[in-house]
Amino acid sequence: MTRLRLGTRRSALATTQSGWVADQLRALGHEVELVEITTFGDTSTQPLSAIGGTGVFAAAIRQALLAGEVDLAVHSLKDLPVAPEPGLTVAAVTRREDPRDALVARDGLTLGELPAGAVVGTGSPRRAAQIAALGLGLDVRAIRGNVDTRLRLVHDGKVDAVVLAAAGLARLGRLDEVTELLDPLQMLPAPGQGALAVEVRSDDPLATAAVRSLDDADTRASVTAERALLAALEAGCTAPIGALAEVVEGMDGAELSVRAFVGSEDGAGELRRSVTGPVPEAERLGRELAAVLLEDGARHIVTVGLGPAVTEDRPPDPDRAGGHDPQRVANRPHDPADRPDPTAPERAL
């Protein structure tokens, strides 16, 4: 038996995820104590892109881990910077929850049923870019806050819908509020979405050995490819990039299928590409797909900022300056080549 202190953020989702990992370790005979840590990302109300991206959620916990104040930390893998942290090791990547994004909309509406000009809240440039690329004329607005805060914006009529990770809603037992699970053909998730990373100090063999059994090989391969792509594109966690790798059955056995999206938040430019190859070559496949995206113009896709944030105290302003103009999007020529065709196959290497 090993006594372990597990560092966690204080949000309901973070403590739920950390509590699940703690329960798995307790079932293996270990003693686990949860240690709550407040991060700058939790206290700031600024957009994530303005304060350094989702890595701000991991920074304080990593500092506590390096200082020996805790023995392990649980991160949503999509929030973990791709650059390795000296002195720390991701000892386990747990079995992935549903990686898809989920829509929670008023009146039980789906994304396609929302009227032009409907306000959709998200803090993710990736989601904003893919929604804009669909050409539905929706008004995508920046939001911040925990899951309860974001869902309340819909219930209080401040926005018409929000988009959240399905995995987080599942872990909180709130999937019944979802009005549509978004098909990856429309909305590719963030690299690592739905997976949890368990991080330990590299020089702590006891903690490393304790959590190794939680590692899931298929999930590890999938997120390795996704994060290798993100690293090769030299993009951060908040970049408008989606990626999903899945272990699938090929003609010669299991293989890894990797899909990716790069786009601009106004929907003016997008690329969707895919690659398939051997599971043990996950990192190479991710880098290879990134090279294709770069060759096809990923660096030239310009991103623009979201409009002013919608909060519980500030409803959307229809006369705002900047951000998305739903009329401009709605009045764009409806050339089929201008929008993704969900039934069309992606380019494969």
TIMAR-777209 format. One record per residue (C-alpha): residue number from 1; y negated, x, z; residue in one letter. Coordinates in Angstrom, 2 decimals, decimal comma, padded with zeros to 5 digits, always signed. Layout:
# residues N
+-----+---------+---------+---------+----+
!   i !      yy !      xx !      zz ! aa !
+-----+---------+---------+---------+----+
! NUM !       Y !       X !       Z !  A !
...
+-----+---------+---------+---------+----+
# end
This chain:
# residues 349
+-----+---------+---------+---------+----+
!   i !      yy !      xx !      zz ! aa !
+-----+---------+---------+---------+----+
!   1 ! +000,00 ! +000,00 ! +000,00 !  M !
!   2 ! -003,51 ! +001,19 ! -000,86 !  T !
!   3 ! -006,72 ! -000,05 ! +000,77 !  R !
!   4 ! -009,30 ! -000,68 ! -001,94 !  L !
!   5 ! -012,98 ! -001,66 ! -001,92 !  R !
!   6 ! -013,84 ! -003,58 ! -005,08 !  L !
!   7 ! -017,50 ! -003,62 ! -006,15 !  G !
!   8 ! -018,76 ! -006,82 ! -007,76 !  T !
!   9 ! -021,98 ! -008,53 ! -008,77 !  R !
!  10 ! -022,87 ! -011,60 ! -006,69 !  R !
!  11 ! -022,86 ! -014,22 ! -009,45 !  S !
!  12 ! -020,23 ! -016,95 ! -009,37 !  A !
!  13 ! -018,62 ! -015,65 ! -012,56 !  L !
!  14 ! -018,56 ! -012,02 ! -011,40 !  A !
!  15 ! -017,04 ! -012,86 ! -008,02 !  T !
!  16 ! -014,49 ! -015,15 ! -009,68 !  T !
!  17 ! -013,44 ! -012,39 ! -012,08 !  Q !
!  18 ! -013,34 ! -009,77 ! -009,34 !  S !
!  19 ! -011,47 ! -012,15 ! -007,06 !  G !
!  20 ! -008,82 ! -012,66 ! -009,75 !  W !
!  21 ! -008,31 ! -008,90 ! -010,08 !  V !
!  22 ! -008,20 ! -008,59 ! -006,28 !  A !
!  23 ! -005,50 ! -011,27 ! -006,11 !  D !
!  24 ! -003,41 ! -009,43 ! -008,71 !  Q !
!  25 ! -003,65 ! -006,25 ! -006,68 !  L !
!  26 ! -002,87 ! -008,06 ! -003,42 !  R !
!  27 ! +000,25 ! -009,51 ! -005,05 !  A !
!  28 ! +001,32 ! -005,91 ! -005,68 !  L !
!  29 ! +000,97 ! -005,17 ! -001,97 !  G !
!  30 ! -002,51 ! -003,61 ! -001,85 !  H !
!  31 ! -005,29 ! -004,51 ! +000,56 !  E !
!  32 ! -008,53 ! -005,36 ! -001,26 !  V !
!  33 ! -012,04 ! -005,97 ! +000,08 !  E !
!  34 ! -014,81 ! -007,36 ! -002,16 !  L !
!  35 ! -018,17 ! -005,57 ! -001,82 !  V !
!  36 ! -021,13 ! -007,45 ! -003,34 !  E !
!  37 ! -023,76 ! -005,40 ! -005,19 !  I !
!  38 ! -027,07 ! -006,65 ! -006,62 !  T !
!  39 ! -027,97 ! -005,22 ! -010,04 !  T !
!  40 ! -031,34 ! -004,99 ! -011,80 !  F !
!  41 ! -029,99 ! -007,32 ! -014,49 !  G !
!  42 ! -029,47 ! -010,00 ! -011,83 !  D !
!  43 ! -033,01 ! -009,82 ! -010,43 !  T !
!  44 ! -035,02 ! -009,42 ! -013,67 !  S !
!  45 ! -036,12 ! -012,45 ! -015,69 !  T !
!  46 ! -036,95 ! -010,41 ! -018,79 !  Q !
!  47 ! -034,83 ! -010,61 ! -021,95 !  P !
!  48 ! -031,84 ! -008,27 ! -021,83 !  L !
!  49 ! -033,03 ! -006,42 ! -024,92 !  S !
!  50 ! -036,28 ! -005,59 ! -023,07 !  A !
!  51 ! -034,62 ! -004,12 ! -019,96 !  I !
!  52 ! -031,95 ! -002,02 ! -021,59 !  G !
!  53 ! -029,25 ! -004,46 ! -022,67 !  G !
!  54 ! -026,28 ! -005,82 ! -020,77 !  T !
!  55 ! -025,50 ! -002,33 ! -019,47 !  G !
!  56 ! -028,01 ! -003,01 ! -016,71 !  V !
!  57 ! -025,40 ! -005,21 ! -015,05 !  F !
!  58 ! -022,97 ! -002,29 ! -014,79 !  A !
!  59 ! -025,39 ! +000,47 ! -013,74 !  A !
!  60 ! -025,73 ! -000,31 ! -010,02 !  A !
!  61 ! -022,00 ! -000,92 ! -009,60 !  I !
!  62 ! -021,20 ! +002,34 ! -011,37 !  R !
!  63 ! -023,62 ! +004,18 ! -009,08 !  Q !
!  64 ! -021,86 ! +002,72 ! -006,03 !  A !
!  65 ! -018,51 ! +003,74 ! -007,48 !  L !
!  66 ! -019,63 ! +007,32 ! -008,16 !  L !
!  67 ! -021,14 ! +007,53 ! -004,66 !  A !
!  68 ! -017,81 ! +006,54 ! -003,09 !  G !
!  69 ! -019,18 ! +003,30 ! -001,66 !  E !
!  70 ! -016,47 ! +001,34 ! -003,53 !  V !
!  71 ! -013,13 ! +002,38 ! -005,04 !  D !
!  72 ! -013,06 ! +000,24 ! -008,17 !  L !
!  73 ! -015,25 ! -002,11 ! -010,16 !  A !
!  74 ! -014,55 ! -005,05 ! -012,46 !  V !
!  75 ! -016,77 ! -005,51 ! -015,51 !  H !
!  76 ! -016,88 ! -008,03 ! -018,32 !  S !
!  77 ! -015,95 ! -005,55 ! -021,04 !  L !
!  78 ! -018,58 ! -006,93 ! -023,43 !  K !
!  79 ! -021,22 ! -005,85 ! -020,89 !  D !
!  80 ! -019,95 ! -002,29 ! -020,56 !  L !
!  81 ! -021,76 ! +000,40 ! -022,62 !  P !
!  82 ! -019,47 ! +002,08 ! -025,15 !  V !
!  83 ! -020,50 ! +005,60 ! -024,13 !  A !
!  84 ! -018,13 ! +006,97 ! -021,47 !  P !
!  85 ! -019,57 ! +007,42 ! -018,00 !  E !
!  86 ! -018,92 ! +010,95 ! -016,66 !  P !
!  87 ! -016,69 ! +010,79 ! -013,61 !  G !
!  88 ! -015,39 ! +007,27 ! -014,29 !  L !
!  89 ! -012,32 ! +005,94 ! -016,10 !  T !
!  90 ! -011,39 ! +002,47 ! -017,32 !  V !
!  91 ! -007,93 ! +002,47 ! -015,76 !  A !
!  92 ! -007,01 ! -001,05 ! -016,87 !  A !
!  93 ! -008,05 ! -003,66 ! -019,41 !  V !
!  94 ! -006,61 ! -006,99 ! -018,32 !  T !
!  95 ! -005,00 ! -009,54 ! -020,61 !  R !
!  96 ! -007,72 ! -011,18 ! -022,65 !  R !
!  97 ! -008,91 ! -014,72 ! -022,09 !  E !
!  98 ! -010,01 ! -016,82 ! -025,09 !  D !
!  99 ! -012,52 ! -014,52 ! -026,87 !  P !
! 100 ! -014,35 ! -017,33 ! -028,68 !  R !
! 101 ! -017,84 ! -018,64 ! -028,05 !  D !
! 102 ! -018,24 ! -022,18 ! -026,77 !  A !
! 103 ! -020,92 ! -024,77 ! -027,51 !  L !
! 104 ! -022,11 ! -027,13 ! -024,78 !  V !
! 105 ! -024,32 ! -029,76 ! -026,40 !  A !
! 106 ! -025,94 ! -033,05 ! -025,48 !  R !
! 107 ! -024,10 ! -036,26 ! -026,35 !  D !
! 108 ! -020,87 ! -034,35 ! -027,06 !  G !
! 109 ! -022,20 ! -033,00 ! -030,38 !  L !
! 110 ! -020,67 ! -030,12 ! -032,34 !  T !
! 111 ! -022,73 ! -027,38 ! -033,95 !  L !
! 112 ! -022,59 ! -029,07 ! -037,33 !  G !
! 113 ! -023,64 ! -032,42 ! -035,85 !  E !
! 114 ! -026,83 ! -031,11 ! -034,23 !  L !
! 115 ! -029,87 ! -032,26 ! -036,24 !  P !
! 116 ! -032,18 ! -029,80 ! -037,97 !  A !
! 117 ! -034,74 ! -028,52 ! -035,47 !  G !
! 118 ! -032,43 ! -029,00 ! -032,46 !  A !
! 119 ! -033,01 ! -026,31 ! -029,82 !  V !
! 120 ! -030,00 ! -024,09 ! -029,15 !  V !
! 121 ! -030,27 ! -021,69 ! -026,21 !  G !
! 122 ! -028,66 ! -018,26 ! -026,07 !  T !
! 123 ! -029,53 ! -014,85 ! -024,73 !  G !
! 124 ! -027,52 ! -013,16 ! -027,47 !  S !
! 125 ! -029,05 ! -011,84 ! -030,73 !  P !
! 126 ! -025,49 ! -011,82 ! -032,12 !  R !
! 127 ! -025,12 ! -015,55 ! -031,60 !  R !
! 128 ! -028,63 ! -016,19 ! -032,86 !  A !
! 129 ! -027,93 ! -014,25 ! -036,05 !  A !
! 130 ! -024,70 ! -016,08 ! -036,82 !  Q !
! 131 ! -026,16 ! -019,51 ! -036,11 !  I !
! 132 ! -029,14 ! -018,73 ! -038,35 !  A !
! 133 ! -026,79 ! -017,50 ! -041,11 !  A !
! 134 ! -025,13 ! -020,94 ! -041,21 !  L !
! 135 ! -028,41 ! -022,37 ! -042,53 !  G !
! 136 ! -028,32 ! -025,49 ! -040,35 !  L !
! 137 ! -032,05 ! -025,37 ! -039,54 !  G !
! 138 ! -031,47 ! -025,05 ! -035,80 !  L !
! 139 ! -034,15 ! -023,64 ! -033,49 !  D !
! 140 ! -032,47 ! -020,78 ! -031,62 !  V !
! 141 ! -034,28 ! -019,87 ! -028,40 !  R !
! 142 ! -033,79 ! -017,13 ! -025,81 !  A !
! 143 ! -032,50 ! -018,12 ! -022,36 !  I !
! 144 ! -031,54 ! -016,18 ! -019,23 !  R !
! 145 ! -029,72 ! -017,08 ! -016,05 !  G !
! 146 ! -026,23 ! -017,65 ! -014,74 !  N !
! 147 ! -023,78 ! -020,19 ! -016,14 !  V !
! 148 ! -025,06 ! -023,02 ! -013,90 !  D !
! 149 ! -028,67 ! -022,35 ! -014,92 !  T !
! 150 ! -027,83 ! -022,38 ! -018,63 !  R !
! 151 ! -025,75 ! -025,54 ! -018,47 !  L !
! 152 ! -028,48 ! -027,25 ! -016,48 !  R !
! 153 ! -030,91 ! -026,68 ! -019,37 !  L !
! 154 ! -028,73 ! -029,02 ! -021,45 !  V !
! 155 ! -028,21 ! -031,57 ! -018,71 !  H !
! 156 ! -031,98 ! -031,68 ! -017,99 !  D !
! 157 ! -032,89 ! -032,03 ! -021,67 !  G !
! 158 ! -034,72 ! -028,68 ! -021,89 !  K !
! 159 ! -032,49 ! -027,66 ! -024,81 !  V !
! 160 ! -030,08 ! -029,57 ! -027,02 !  D !
! 161 ! -027,25 ! -027,08 ! -026,63 !  A !
! 162 ! -026,30 ! -023,67 ! -025,28 !  V !
! 163 ! -023,69 ! -021,18 ! -026,47 !  V !
! 164 ! -021,64 ! -019,32 ! -023,84 !  L !
! 165 ! -018,45 ! -017,28 ! -023,76 !  A !
! 166 ! -015,42 ! -019,57 ! -023,48 !  A !
! 167 ! -013,70 ! -017,04 ! -021,20 !  A !
! 168 ! -016,37 ! -017,32 ! -018,53 !  G !
! 169 ! -016,26 ! -021,11 ! -018,57 !  L !
! 170 ! -012,46 ! -021,01 ! -018,35 !  A !
! 171 ! -012,54 ! -018,68 ! -015,35 !  R !
! 172 ! -015,03 ! -020,99 ! -013,62 !  L !
! 173 ! -012,97 ! -024,10 ! -014,42 !  G !
! 174 ! -015,73 ! -025,63 ! -016,58 !  R !
! 175 ! -014,08 ! -025,89 ! -019,98 !  L !
! 176 ! -014,34 ! -029,69 ! -019,73 !  D !
! 177 ! -018,08 ! -029,35 ! -020,48 !  E !
! 178 ! -017,45 ! -027,63 ! -023,82 !  V !
! 179 ! -018,17 ! -029,81 ! -026,86 !  T !
! 180 ! -016,87 ! -027,28 ! -029,41 !  E !
! 181 ! -015,00 ! -023,99 ! -029,38 !  L !
! 182 ! -016,56 ! -022,05 ! -032,24 !  L !
! 183 ! -014,16 ! -020,74 ! -034,88 !  D !
! 184 ! -014,50 ! -016,96 ! -035,40 !  P !
! 185 ! -014,96 ! -017,71 ! -039,12 !  L !
! 186 ! -018,36 ! -019,11 ! -038,07 !  Q !
! 187 ! -019,07 ! -017,08 ! -034,94 !  M !
! 188 ! -017,41 ! -013,74 ! -034,25 !  L !
! 189 ! -017,54 ! -012,86 ! -030,54 !  P !
! 190 ! -019,08 ! -009,79 ! -028,95 !  A !
! 191 ! -016,91 ! -006,67 ! -028,93 !  P !
! 192 ! -014,72 ! -006,88 ! -025,82 !  G !
! 193 ! -015,55 ! -010,54 ! -025,10 !  Q !
! 194 ! -012,95 ! -012,24 ! -022,91 !  G !
! 195 ! -011,51 ! -008,99 ! -021,52 !  A !
! 196 ! -012,07 ! -007,42 ! -018,11 !  L !
! 197 ! -012,35 ! -003,68 ! -017,53 !  A !
! 198 ! -011,26 ! -002,20 ! -014,20 !  V !
! 199 ! -013,08 ! +001,08 ! -013,63 !  E !
! 200 ! -012,24 ! +003,78 ! -011,08 !  V !
! 201 ! -013,36 ! +007,33 ! -010,32 !  R !
! 202 ! -011,57 ! +009,82 ! -012,53 !  S !
! 203 ! -010,66 ! +011,95 ! -009,50 !  D !
! 204 ! -009,09 ! +009,08 ! -007,53 !  D !
! 205 ! -005,36 ! +009,05 ! -008,33 !  P !
! 206 ! -004,54 ! +006,39 ! -005,74 !  L !
! 207 ! -006,92 ! +003,78 ! -007,16 !  A !
! 208 ! -005,91 ! +004,72 ! -010,70 !  T !
! 209 ! -002,23 ! +004,24 ! -009,93 !  A !
! 210 ! -002,90 ! +000,96 ! -008,15 !  A !
! 211 ! -004,62 ! -000,71 ! -011,12 !  V !
! 212 ! -002,62 ! +000,78 ! -014,02 !  R !
! 213 ! -000,10 ! -002,07 ! -013,93 !  S !
! 214 ! -002,88 ! -004,57 ! -014,77 !  L !
! 215 ! -003,42 ! -002,94 ! -018,19 !  D !
! 216 ! -002,44 ! -005,09 ! -021,20 !  D !
! 217 ! -001,45 ! -002,99 ! -024,24 !  A !
! 218 ! -002,42 ! -005,52 ! -026,94 !  D !
! 219 ! -005,81 ! -006,20 ! -025,35 !  T !
! 220 ! -006,42 ! -002,49 ! -024,88 !  R !
! 221 ! -005,75 ! -001,85 ! -028,59 !  A !
! 222 ! -007,97 ! -004,75 ! -029,68 !  S !
! 223 ! -010,99 ! -003,80 ! -027,60 !  V !
! 224 ! -010,56 ! -000,13 ! -028,47 !  T !
! 225 ! -011,05 ! -001,01 ! -032,15 !  A !
! 226 ! -014,00 ! -003,31 ! -031,42 !  E !
! 227 ! -015,80 ! -000,79 ! -029,23 !  R !
! 228 ! -015,11 ! +002,08 ! -031,65 !  A !
! 229 ! -016,84 ! +000,01 ! -034,33 !  L !
! 230 ! -019,82 ! -000,62 ! -032,04 !  L !
! 231 ! -020,05 ! +003,08 ! -031,17 !  A !
! 232 ! -019,84 ! +004,15 ! -034,82 !  A !
! 233 ! -022,65 ! +001,76 ! -035,70 !  L !
! 234 ! -024,65 ! +003,36 ! -032,87 !  E !
! 235 ! -025,50 ! -000,11 ! -031,60 !  A !
! 236 ! -025,92 ! -001,38 ! -028,07 !  G !
! 237 ! -024,40 ! -004,38 ! -026,30 !  C !
! 238 ! -027,26 ! -006,67 ! -027,39 !  T !
! 239 ! -027,19 ! -005,79 ! -031,09 !  A !
! 240 ! -026,48 ! -008,67 ! -033,54 !  P !
! 241 ! -022,92 ! -007,44 ! -034,11 !  I !
! 242 ! -019,74 ! -009,46 ! -033,71 !  G !
! 243 ! -016,21 ! -008,09 ! -033,80 !  A !
! 244 ! -012,72 ! -009,40 ! -033,13 !  L !
! 245 ! -009,50 ! -007,41 ! -033,31 !  A !
! 246 ! -006,15 ! -009,15 ! -032,91 !  E !
! 247 ! -002,55 ! -007,95 ! -032,90 !  V !
! 248 ! -000,85 ! -010,02 ! -035,60 !  V !
! 249 ! +002,55 ! -010,07 ! -037,27 !  E !
! 250 ! +002,49 ! -008,22 ! -040,59 !  G !
! 251 ! +005,14 ! -007,69 ! -043,23 !  M !
! 252 ! +006,40 ! -004,56 ! -041,45 !  D !
! 253 ! +005,88 ! -005,72 ! -037,88 !  G !
! 254 ! +002,90 ! -005,85 ! -035,56 !  A !
! 255 ! -000,44 ! -004,71 ! -036,98 !  E !
! 256 ! -004,06 ! -004,85 ! -035,93 !  L !
! 257 ! -006,48 ! -007,12 ! -037,79 !  S !
! 258 ! -010,16 ! -006,29 ! -037,22 !  V !
! 259 ! -013,11 ! -008,43 ! -038,39 !  R !
! 260 ! -016,80 ! -007,71 ! -037,98 !  A !
! 261 ! -020,23 ! -009,24 ! -038,55 !  F !
! 262 ! -023,64 ! -007,58 ! -038,77 !  V !
! 263 ! -026,71 ! -009,74 ! -039,31 !  G !
! 264 ! -030,38 ! -010,30 ! -038,70 !  S !
! 265 ! -031,49 ! -012,87 ! -036,14 !  E !
! 266 ! -033,41 ! -014,88 ! -038,73 !  D !
! 267 ! -030,31 ! -015,31 ! -040,90 !  G !
! 268 ! -031,89 ! -013,50 ! -043,85 !  A !
! 269 ! -029,14 ! -010,89 ! -044,07 !  G !
! 270 ! -025,52 ! -010,64 ! -043,02 !  E !
! 271 ! -022,32 ! -008,73 ! -043,71 !  L !
! 272 ! -018,76 ! -009,77 ! -042,88 !  R !
! 273 ! -015,93 ! -007,30 ! -043,46 !  R !
! 274 ! -012,38 ! -006,78 ! -042,22 !  S !
! 275 ! -009,61 ! -004,20 ! -042,07 !  V !
! 276 ! -005,93 ! -004,21 ! -041,11 !  T !
! 277 ! -003,76 ! -001,30 ! -040,00 !  G !
! 278 ! -001,30 ! +000,12 ! -037,44 !  P !
! 279 ! -001,87 ! -000,88 ! -033,82 !  V !
! 280 ! -001,73 ! +002,72 ! -032,51 !  P !
! 281 ! -004,63 ! +003,61 ! -034,84 !  E !
! 282 ! -007,04 ! +001,13 ! -033,26 !  A !
! 283 ! -009,90 ! +003,58 ! -032,79 !  E !
! 284 ! -009,65 ! +004,85 ! -036,38 !  R !
! 285 ! -009,64 ! +001,28 ! -037,72 !  L !
! 286 ! -012,80 ! +000,46 ! -035,80 !  G !
! 287 ! -014,59 ! +003,53 ! -037,14 !  R !
! 288 ! -013,33 ! +002,82 ! -040,67 !  E !
! 289 ! -014,67 ! -000,73 ! -040,60 !  L !
! 290 ! -018,02 ! +000,54 ! -039,31 !  A !
! 291 ! -018,16 ! +002,99 ! -042,23 !  A !
! 292 ! -017,65 ! +000,11 ! -044,68 !  V !
! 293 ! -020,43 ! -001,91 ! -043,06 !  L !
! 294 ! -022,78 ! +001,06 ! -043,21 !  L !
! 295 ! -021,87 ! +001,74 ! -046,83 !  E !
! 296 ! -022,59 ! -001,89 ! -047,68 !  D !
! 297 ! -026,06 ! -001,84 ! -046,11 !  G !
! 298 ! -025,73 ! -002,57 ! -042,38 !  A !
! 299 ! -028,56 ! -000,18 ! -041,54 !  R !
! 300 ! -030,96 ! -002,07 ! -043,79 !  H !
! 301 ! -030,48 ! -005,45 ! -042,11 !  I !
! 302 ! -033,67 ! -005,94 ! -040,12 !  V !
! 303 ! -033,52 ! -007,88 ! -036,84 !  T !
! 304 ! -036,33 ! -010,01 ! -035,45 !  V !
! 305 ! -036,91 ! -011,20 ! -031,90 !  G !
! 306 ! -036,06 ! -014,62 ! -030,53 !  L !
! 307 ! -038,91 ! -016,99 ! -029,77 !  G !
! 308 ! -040,37 ! -017,37 ! -026,26 !  P !
! 309 ! -037,67 ! -017,94 ! -023,69 !  A !
! 310 ! -036,71 ! -021,42 ! -022,50 !  V !
! 311 ! -036,33 ! -021,59 ! -018,72 !  T !
! 312 ! -035,92 ! -024,36 ! -016,18 !  E !
! 313 ! -039,71 ! -024,33 ! -015,73 !  D !
! 314 ! -040,68 ! -023,89 ! -019,38 !  R !
! 315 ! -039,40 ! -026,25 ! -022,10 !  P !
! 316 ! -039,48 ! -025,24 ! -025,78 !  P !
! 317 ! -042,94 ! -025,11 ! -027,38 !  D !
! 318 ! -042,90 ! -026,68 ! -030,86 !  P !
! 319 ! -046,21 ! -025,00 ! -031,73 !  D !
! 320 ! -045,15 ! -021,48 ! -030,69 !  R !
! 321 ! -046,14 ! -018,43 ! -032,72 !  A !
! 322 ! -043,39 ! -016,14 ! -033,99 !  G !
! 323 ! -039,66 ! -016,58 ! -033,47 !  G !
! 324 ! -037,68 ! -018,96 ! -035,66 !  H !
! 325 ! -039,31 ! -021,60 ! -037,82 !  D !
! 326 ! -036,75 ! -024,38 ! -038,32 !  P !
! 327 ! -038,64 ! -025,76 ! -041,34 !  Q !
! 328 ! -038,61 ! -022,38 ! -043,03 !  R !
! 329 ! -034,86 ! -022,15 ! -042,50 !  V !
! 330 ! -034,22 ! -025,76 ! -043,45 !  A !
! 331 ! -036,30 ! -025,50 ! -046,63 !  N !
! 332 ! -034,61 ! -022,34 ! -047,82 !  R !
! 333 ! -032,89 ! -022,82 ! -051,21 !  P !
! 334 ! -029,36 ! -024,04 ! -050,57 !  H !
! 335 ! -027,59 ! -021,49 ! -052,72 !  D !
! 336 ! -023,92 ! -021,42 ! -051,68 !  P !
! 337 ! -024,08 ! -017,63 ! -051,84 !  A !
! 338 ! -026,83 ! -017,75 ! -049,22 !  D !
! 339 ! -024,49 ! -018,98 ! -046,49 !  R !
! 340 ! -021,00 ! -017,97 ! -045,31 !  P !
! 341 ! -018,15 ! -020,07 ! -046,61 !  D !
! 342 ! -015,77 ! -020,63 ! -043,67 !  P !
! 343 ! -012,86 ! -021,17 ! -046,11 !  T !
! 344 ! -013,44 ! -017,96 ! -048,08 !  A !
! 345 ! -011,39 ! -014,88 ! -047,21 !  P !
! 346 ! -013,26 ! -011,89 ! -045,86 !  E !
! 347 ! -013,21 ! -008,63 ! -047,73 !  R !
! 348 ! -010,18 ! -006,62 ! -046,68 !  A !
! 349 ! -009,76 ! -002,86 ! -047,02 !  L !
+-----+---------+---------+---------+----+
# end
